[in-house]
Amino acid sequence: MRGVDARRLLRTVSLILAQHQLHSLKRLYEEFERDILLPMLLAEIALHNIGVLENGSKIEFEETGSDETECRLRPCNAYSIAAATGLPRETVRRKIGRLVELGWINKRHNGHLYVSSSALAYFGDLLRSRDLPELIDITDRVRRLYAEAGKSLPR
């Protein structure tokens, strides 16, 4: 009986997480002009750029002389993003062009890509206002389910 309860609990938690993921994908699809590759590429570039934060560095911005402000972070390029995502390089190049047009990515003349400060601000605000509260709610729901079943959360 305990194995059945554990499987039922795991299935319930899996469904909760799947619902959240699907809801998030639908929102991203709408927020990025119904092109699901745009948020995926933006996230890959941003995570590559801010990967330097793993060593405790802070995000700094550098005025580039134009109206744009650019991250002083680890650069990447279309080739490295194509390799990281497994997408064709031409597709990545074309989608990066659209992200540049939207103002989410800054591209230097040498091909280096950086997430824009406006993208960091916008998506940081979304995280605080929408995504983080949802994730906290999901975590609380899962904890309650485990507590009601007399189980401890897996580590």
C-alpha positions in Angstrom: 0.0 0.0 0.0 2.8 2.4 0.8 4.3 2.0 -2.7 0.9 2.8 -4.3 0.5 5.9 -2.1 4.0 7.1 -3.0 3.3 6.6 -6.7 0.0 8.5 -6.4 1.8 11.3 -4.6 4.5 11.5 -7.3 1.9 11.4 -10.1 0.0 14.3 -8.4 3.2 16.3 -8.0 4.1 15.6 -11.6 0.8 16.8 -12.8 1.1 20.1 -10.8 4.5 20.7 -12.3 3.3 19.9 -15.8 0.4 22.3 -15.5 2.8 25.0 -14.3 5.2 24.3 -17.2 2.5 24.3 -19.8 1.0 27.5 -18.4 4.4 29.2 -18.5 5.1 28.0 -22.1 1.7 29.4 -23.3 2.5 32.8 -21.7 6.0 32.8 -23.3 4.4 31.9 -26.7 2.1 34.9 -26.5 4.7 37.3 -25.0 7.2 36.5 -27.8 5.1 37.0 -30.9 4.0 33.3 -30.9 7.6 32.2 -31.5 8.6 29.8 -28.7 12.3 29.8 -29.9 12.7 33.5 -29.0 12.4 33.1 -25.2 14.5 29.9 -25.4 17.3 31.8 -27.2 17.0 34.8 -25.0 17.3 32.6 -21.9 20.3 30.7 -23.3 22.1 34.0 -24.1 21.2 35.5 -20.7 22.3 32.4 -18.8 25.6 32.3 -20.8 26.2 36.0 -20.0 25.4 35.7 -16.3 27.2 32.4 -15.8 30.0 34.5 -14.5 27.8 35.3 -11.5 28.4 31.8 -10.2 31.7 33.0 -8.8 30.0 35.8 -6.9 30.5 38.6 -9.4 27.9 41.3 -9.6 26.0 42.4 -12.7 27.5 45.6 -14.0 26.3 47.7 -17.0 28.5 49.7 -19.3 27.2 52.7 -21.3 28.0 51.9 -25.0 27.8 55.5 -26.2 24.4 55.0 -27.6 21.0 54.8 -25.9 21.7 51.2 -25.2 23.3 50.0 -22.0 25.2 46.7 -22.2 26.1 44.1 -19.7 29.8 43.7 -18.9 29.4 40.0 -18.7 30.7 36.9 -20.5 30.0 37.2 -24.2 28.6 34.6 -26.5 27.9 34.4 -30.2 25.4 32.8 -32.6 27.7 29.7 -33.0 27.9 29.0 -29.3 24.2 29.5 -28.8 23.5 27.1 -31.8 25.8 24.6 -30.2 24.1 25.0 -26.8 20.6 24.7 -28.1 21.1 22.1 -30.9 19.3 24.5 -33.3 20.6 25.2 -36.8 23.0 28.1 -36.9 21.0 30.0 -39.5 17.8 29.7 -37.4 19.7 31.0 -34.4 21.2 33.8 -36.4 17.8 34.9 -37.7 16.1 34.7 -34.3 18.9 36.6 -32.7 18.3 39.3 -35.3 14.7 39.5 -34.1 15.7 39.7 -30.4 18.0 42.6 -31.3 15.1 44.3 -33.1 13.0 43.8 -30.0 15.7 45.3 -27.8 16.2 42.2 -25.7 19.7 41.5 -27.0 22.7 43.8 -27.8 25.0 42.6 -30.6 28.5 44.1 -31.0 30.2 44.4 -34.3 32.4 41.4 -33.5 29.3 39.2 -33.1 29.3 39.1 -29.3 25.8 38.9 -27.8 24.7 40.3 -24.5 21.3 40.3 -22.8 20.1 44.0 -22.7 19.6 45.8 -19.4 16.0 46.4 -20.5 15.5 42.6 -20.9 17.0 42.0 -17.4 14.8 44.6 -15.9 11.6 43.5 -17.6 12.0 39.8 -16.9 13.3 40.4 -13.4 10.1 42.4 -12.8 8.0 39.5 -14.2 9.9 37.0 -12.0 9.2 39.0 -8.9 5.6 39.9 -9.8 4.3 36.7 -11.4 6.6 33.7 -11.7 8.2 33.7 -8.3 4.9 33.8 -6.4 3.5 31.0 -8.6 6.6 28.9 -7.9 6.3 29.6 -4.2 2.6 28.6 -4.3 3.5 25.3 -6.1 6.2 24.6 -3.6 3.7 25.1 -0.7 1.1 22.9 -2.4 3.7 20.1 -2.9 4.8 20.4 0.7 1.2 20.2 2.0 0.6 17.1 -0.2 3.7 15.4 1.2 2.8 16.4 4.8 -0.8 15.0 4.4 0.7 11.7 3.1 3.1 11.6 6.0 6.1 11.6 3.7 9.2 13.8 3.7 10.2 15.6 0.5 12.9 13.8 -1.5 16.3 15.5 -1.5 
